[in-house]
Every structure is written in C-alpha cells, then in structure tokens.
Amino acid sequence: MVNLRKIKKITFISTFGLSIVLTGTFFPNQGKVQTEAFASSTKHEENKSQQKKQQASISIAEWGKTENGKIVNLFTLKNANGMSAKITNYGGVLTELKQHFPDSVNQPHFPSVILRPGETYRHIMVHKFSTRSSKLNNPKSNNSKSKNHKLENNQLKVSNLKHTKTLKNTKSQNTKLQSTKLQSILDINSQVEKIAEGFKFTEGPLWHPDGFLLFSDIPADTIYQWKPGEKARVFRRPSGNANGNTFDKQGRLISGEHGNRRVSRMGKNGKVVTLASKYQGKRLNSPNDLAVKSDGSIYFTDPPYGIKSEDEELGFYGVYRLAPDGKLTLLVKDFVRPNGIAFSPDESKLYVNDSDQGHIRVFDVKPDGTLTNGSIFAQQKDKTKEGVPDGMKVDIKGNVYSTGPGGVWVFSPTGELLGVIEVPEPPANLAWGGEDYKTLYMTARKSVYSVRLKVPGIKPGGVN
C-alpha cells in the first residue's frame, strides 16, 4: 500500500525501459503535494548519467471510497517531459505518453493479464500500465496553479488497484441512446445488467441451445458456463487460452486459442482436436475470432495478441477460410490488427474490424468463399472513451454490432451509426442468447453484462 503521507520517494520502472522518479511530501491541511519528477530512458542501460530533473505539477481528485467508507484520493502528477503518474493512497497507476510501442501488441509475461489491442500493459506489483489519450498532451494541463481537480473523460480510469475495494454496482446507469433510430432496436428504458463478475479478462460469449452461456476467460485458461440464476462454473479447462468461440453446423464448439495458436474443435464427448495451426508450414499467430458459414467453412482472424513478436513466423496478420475438407486459404493479409468477424444475414458480405485502425471493413463473398471488393464500412474512433473495435456480430435485419470505445456501436446495413449501447467496462465481445435470442450478452474486462433488445441476432453455426 502506498501512503503519500509517509512516502518521500516513489520510483516506477517499466519493463520496456522507461522510468519515473517522484519525490515529495503530502500536506493534508493544504491539499497540495510539493513535488518534482524526472523521466529518463533506461533502455540498454544508456544515458543514465544524462538524467535531468523537471518541475512537475499535480492535481488531486476524490476517486471513490473503500467498503469501510475511507476516502480514496487520486493524485495526478505531470512533468515537462510529457510523462504522468496517477497515484492513490491505496496504490498507483502510471500512464505513458506514447500511444503505441514496438511491442505494444504482445502478451506480457503475466498470467493474470491479457493485452488488448491498442493498449500497452506493464505491471509493477499490482499496478496496470495503459496508453493515455493524446488529449493529455495539452500544455495547459501542466499548470501547477490549476484549481480544477476533476478527472476529464479522456483520462484513463484507475482500474487495477487490488488494495482499493470499491463498492460494486450490479446494475449500470440507464443505457443512453445517441440516436432515436436506436430505439427501434433498444427500448429507451432498457438497462445493461451485470450478470457475472470476478474474472480476469472475459471474451468469446456464445449461447448454447441447452440454455446457458459460454464465455472465455483468456488469462485464466478457462471457458466458463453460466446459466440464469446460477453462478458460473468451469466448462473447459485448460482452454488453450481460448478467445473467440462459435459452433459449427453440428453444434460442436469451435475456438480460437491464443496459447496453442490454433483453431480447435471440441466434440460433444469432450475431445478437443486441432483444425488449423499452420499456414504453408508456418505457425499461425494467435487465432482470435471466428464465424461459420452455412456451407460449414470457418472464417477466422489471426492477429498477434497472444504471442511475442520474436515468436511470429508469418510476418503478417490475416483473415482465413478453413474449408470443410480442411483446406486453409488466406483471404486477406493487409490488416494491421484484424479482430471481430461476422457475416451479413444472407452471407453475401463479410465484416472484419481492425482494432489498430479503428474501423470496420466489408467484403463481398464470392461463390467459392473467397473475398473481393473490400472497402471501409464504418469508423469507430472516439478518443474520449476507452476501448477499440473488437468483437462483432450481426442481427437478423443486417445491423452490425461492434464493440468499441465506450460500449457496443450499432450500425445500419448501410454503415450509418444508429447509436452506442454504453457498458460500464470496455466490452471485448458480444453474442445473442435467451429463448427468443433477443438478449445481448457482452463480455467486458472482468465481468459479463446483458441487455434486452427488440431484434434477435443471427444464430452461430450458419444455421438460422
């Protein structure tokens, strides 16, 4: 536990060679911290003697309360080098200036954390590192005389302080409709409800015809089963750090496994077999999300989120088609970070989003299953919200649902943004379920949420 009333010097060092040293004293009566900081590069142990101290500013905000009612204050320290550190009296988070680092897409060596696209995670004890918004570069924010201690929307929330036990809400605030057009899909009084929590990083929701939800917890190496009115229980462990899940035409579970770098199939007898792990003799990166066409072919994305850069063999991040006869075909290879994937209701179009580029692309599907006429379908960019394009699904009317900054973005079949279903935690994936297939389930960080819709979704496995 970090207590600013006692600690005079705090040093943060990240694993990719950046450090910040903060020195100072907290004066509770004055509500200020007299401090100075310097940032330096320690990469390859060079230039250590050239470290130069810079004056820093600080702002203070009340971040929340612990379960026993104690105030948790958030201290934001900034220096002239563009670095900032967020510290509470229960722990700390350091956010860094650069939005992308050379290894920012690689999985850290921490079993309890999975790196999400567009973010840079590094750990110091229990503290999470994340990319900060470019809006924090505003020089005005370094004004040490500023009296505004409120957190701006574009500042990242402290989200991994295990010493801070905040009160948990079982229901989110009312879902906001950004457009009246969304009301044809979502009732204005609908609420996003938290149905399960306490996981490490949830992904791959999938409704089973027997009346329960499956979802992955990637760092926990587990696929869970959740049934309304019951607690989640283990469905498959180990899961190969499974990410996306779907069914084939026979109702067998198809998963994209980060850990095993493969697409797998779990039979109804529980036996797991490999469907695809190599392309032209080279290992796949880390199969992510999947969609099954009515002819039985499996389409999947293959970004590198589950591996280190030195372990990559292909040199690109593609979209593939696995035919029923086992033939693997590379369809597209010019994505930066391909992720979510879904078919239109008539399967004439395939949607694939790119987490790095912040957009959704759409392709025409040719009779032989290959793709043509690729174009940008929609943009998903909002620097004031946390999140990137990730999981994606389509409803029976052809509306496209893609997780993104702030929640689930809903687009019409023509690419018009109808609105955003806001979620308390940044969502990673989504799936329809329930008896009428009108409940939208959303996996979001450490929790799973649901909301009732007016329009049912397309059932997985190419069968509707």
N, C-alpha and C positions, 0 to 999 in steps of 0.2 A: 504494500500500500504506500502510495506517495503522499506525504503530508507536507504541503508547502509552508506550513508554519515552522517546520523543523529543518527541512532540507535546504541547504545553501547552494548546492551544485548538483545538477542533473545532466547526465550525458546520454544521448541516444546515438546508437551506431547502427546503420542499416547494413544488410548483407551485401549490397551492391556498391559499397564504398562511399557512402555519404554520411556525414556525421553532423550533429548539432550539439553544442555545449551551452547550457543555460545556467546562469548563476544569478542568485537574487534572494530577496527576503520578502515575505508576505506580511503586510501590516494590516491586520484585521480591522483596526479602527478607522484607517484611512481608505480601505477598499482598493488599495493600489499595490502593485509589485514594482519595486525598483530593480531593474534587471538589465543585463547586457548579454549578447549572444554572438557567437561566430559560427559560420558554416564552413566546412572545408571538405576537400576531396581526399579520401584516403586510398583511392584505387591504386593498386600496385605499390602501396606504401610510399608514393611520391609526394613531393612538395609539402611535407609535414612542417618544415621549418618556415613556410611562407604563409601560415595561417594568420589571418588578420581579423581582429575583433571589430564588430559592427554594432552600433547602437540599435536597440530593439524597442518596439512598442508593445503594449499589452492591452487587451480588453477582457472584461470579466462579465459573465452571464450566469444566471441561475439555470442549471441544466435539468434539474429534477430533484427527487427525493428518494431516499432509501426506504425500505419497508418499515423501518422504525422511525421514519419521519425526519431524518437528518438531511440537511441541505447539501446538495452536490453542486459545486460551482465549477464552471468551465472557464479556464484561463487560456486565451489565445495569444501566443507570443509571436511576433513577426520581426524580421531583421531586414537590413538593406540588401541582402543577397537574394531576397525573394523566397526565403525559407520561412516556414511557420511551424509551431508546435502547439498542439492542443493538449492541455493537462487539466485533470480534475484532481480534487483532493482525495480521490479514490483510485486514480490510475491515469494513464496518458495515451494519447494517440498523436503520432507525428505525421503530417501530411506534406507531401513534397511538391515542388514546383512543376516538374516535367510531367506531361500527360502520358507519355509512352517512353519506356526504356527498352534497350535491345532485347532484354529477356522478360519483358513485361507480360508475355503470353504464356510463360512457362510455370508449371506447377511447383510451388515451393516445397521444400522438404519438411512439411508439417502435416501429419496425417489428419489433423482436425480442421484443415482449411483447404478449400478449393479455390483456385484463382479464376475469377470471372473475366470475360472479355472486356478490354478497355480499362482494366484496373490493375494496379500494382500492389500486391500484398507482400509485406515482410513483417516478421514478428520480433518483438522484444518482450520477452516474458509473456504477458497476456495481452499485449497491445497490438492492434492491427494497423498496418500502413495502407493507405489508399491514395489514389490520384486526387488532387484537389482541382477545383474548377478554375478555368483560366480567368474568370472574373475576379479572382482573389489577387490578381496582379495589379489591380488598381492602386496607384501610389497613394491615393487618399486614405486607403485603409491602414497606412502606416503612420497616420497622425497620432502621436502619443497623447495628444490633448483631447482626443475624441471622447465624448461622454456617451456615445451610443454603444451600449454593451449587448444589444440584441443580436442574435445569430441571424445572418441573412440566409435566404433559401438556398443559395448556391454553395453554402459551406457544408462540408460533409458532416454527417452526424456521428458522434462517438457511438460506436456500435459493438465494440468487443471488450468492454471493461468488465471482467468477471467479478471484480471486487464491488461493483456497483449493482445492487439488487433493486432495480426499478420495478414499480408496480406494473403488472401486466393487464392489458385490456383484452377481453375476449371478443369484443365487437369493435370494428373500426368506426370512424365517423361516417356519416351518410355519404354514399358514393356521389360524387359531383358529376353532373352532366355538362360537358363542354359544348354540346350542341343539342338542340331539340330533336335532331334527327336520330340521336341515340335512343330516344325514348321509345322508338319502335322495337328496340332490342332489349332495353333495360328499363324497368319501371323506376320512376323518379324516387320512390320510397325504398328501393332495394338497398340492402346493406351487405357489405363484404364482411363475412364472419370467419374468425379464426377457428378452425376445427381440430388442429393438432399443432403441437409445438415441442421444443426441446431437442431439435435435431441439429446437425452440423451444417449441412447445405443440401436443401431439397431440390429435386429435379424430376423429370420424366413422369408426370402423372398419367395414369391410364385406368379407365373404368373397366372393371371386369364384369362380364354378363351375369355372373353369380351374385352381384350386388355389393361389391366392395371396390375400394380404390387402391391401386398400386402406385407407389412412388419411390424414387431413388433417394438415398442419402449418400452422395458420392464419397465424401471423406470417410464415412462410417463403413463403406464397403458393403452396403446393405440395401435391399429392396424391401420396403415395408408394405403391409396390408392394413388398410383402415376401413372400418365398417361403421356406419352411422350409429351412434350410441355406445360405441366401444372404443377402447384405446388401440393405438397402432401396435401391431406385432410383426415380428420378422417373417417375411415371406421367402426370401432367399439371402443367404449369407454363407460364404462371400459372394459378392455380385460382380467381381472384376471391376469395382468402382464404376458400376453402370451409370449412365447418364440418361439418355432418352430411351423410352420404351414404347412399343406398339404390339399389335397382334398381326399374325399372318392370316390367310384365309381359313386356316384350320383352327384358329383360336390359340395358337402357340405363342408364347412370349418371345418377342424379338427385342434385343437390347444392344445399344452401342456402349461398349465397355472401354473406359479410359485405361484402366490398369492393364488389361490384356491386349489392348489395341486391336480390337476385333468387333465384328458383328456376330452376335451369338443367338442361338435359339434354345429355349427351354421347353422340352416336351412336357406333356401332361403327366408323365411319370416322374418328372423332376430332373431328368437327364439333360445336361447342357452340352451343346455341340457348337463348333465353330462353323460359321457360314462364310466369312471373309476375314482375312487378316493380312493379306499381301496383295499388292498390285504390281504386276510384272516383276515378281521376285523380291520386291522391297516391302518392308512392313508399313502398314497404314500408320497415320499419325495417332489419332485417338477418336474413333468414330463417335459422333455426338448425338445427332437427332435423326429420326427415321420416318418414312412414310411408305405404306404398302399400297400398291396399285391393284385394281381388280383382277389383273392378269397374274397376280402372285409375285410380281417383281418388287424388290425392296430398293427404295431410293434413300440415300443417306449422305450426310455431310461429314467432312473429315478435317476439322481444324486441329491445331496442335495444343489445345489447352491442357491435356493430361500428361504431357511429356516435356522433357528438357530439350533445348534447341540442339544440343550435341547428339541427341538420340534420334533426330529426324533423319529419314532415309530418302524420302521422295523429293523434297525441295519445293513442294507446292501444297496447296490446301484445296482439295477438290470436292466435287459432288459426283456421286457414283450411282450406277444402277446394277443391282445384283439380280440377274435373271433367274427364273425358276430352275433352270438347268445348271446353275452355279457359275455362269459366266459373269465376270465383273467388268463393267465398262465405265471408263472415265468419261463423264459428260461435260463438265466444265472445270477448268483449273485456274481461272483468273480471279478468284475470290481472295480477299485478304484474310477474312475470318468467317467462312461460311458456318451457319448455325442452324436456325429453325428452317423447317421444310414442310410443305403441305401442298396437296392437290386442290384444284377447283372441284366443285361437285361433279362435273362431267368429265373430269380428268384430262381436259384439253389443255390445261395450264398447270405449271408447277411454280410455286412461290418459294424463294430461298432468301433469307435475310443475311446481311453481313454485319456482324457486331462491330467491327472496326470502322466501317464506312458509314454506319448509321442509316442504312436504307434496306428496302426490300426489292429484290429483282423478280421479274416474272418471265417465264419462258413458255413458248408453245411446245407441246409434246407431240412428236411425230408418231406415226403409226408403229414404227419399230421401237418406240420407247425412248429414243434419243431426243435432245432438245435443240430448239432453234429460236431465232428472233428474240434474243434476250434483251430486256430493257429495264429501266428503273420504274418500279411500280409505285413506290411511296418513300418518303423520307421520314425518319424517326430521330429527330435531334431536338434536344432541349437541355441546354447547359445548366439550367436551374434545378433540374431533377436528377436523381441518381438512378442509373440503370441504362441498359443498352438493348438493342434488338437481340432477342434470344429465341425462346420457344415460340412456335406459331401454329395456329390451327384455322380451319375454315368452317363456317356454319352451312346449313343446307341451302341458304339463299345466296351463298357465294361471298358473304362478308368475310374479310380477313382479320384475324385477331393475332396480334403480335405483342409479346412483352416488350417493354421499352422504358424510357425514362418516366418514372412516376407511377407506372402501372401497365395496364393492358390497353394498347391502342387498337381501335376498331376502324377498319377502312371498308368502304363500299367496294363492290366488284370493279369499279372504275378507278379506284385509288383515292377517292375522296375521304378525308378524315372525318369520321362521324363523331368521335369523342374518345375520351380516355377513361377507363374504369380504374380509379385510383385504389392502390393497395398499400397498406401500412409499411410493408417491407418491399424492397425491389423484387419483383417477380422474375423467375427464370423460365417458367414453362406453364402450360395450361392444358386442360382437357375437359371435355364434357362428360357428364355421367348422370346417374339417377335413373329412375324408372322411365321417365319421359325424355331423358337426355337433354334437359334444359338447365341443369346445374353446372356452372362453370367452376372447375377446381383449378386453383393456382398454387404452384409451389413457389415459395418466396423465402430465400435465406434459411432461417431456422424453423420455419413454420409452413403450414398449409392452410389456404383460405378457400372459401367458396362463396358464390353469389348466384342467385336465381335469375335466369334470363327468360325472354319470351320466345326465343328462336332456338331450336335444338341444333346441335353440332353434327358434323359428319362422323359416323362411327368408324373406328380404326379397322384395319384389315381389308380395306377395299370392299366391304360389304355394307350395304345400307337398305 
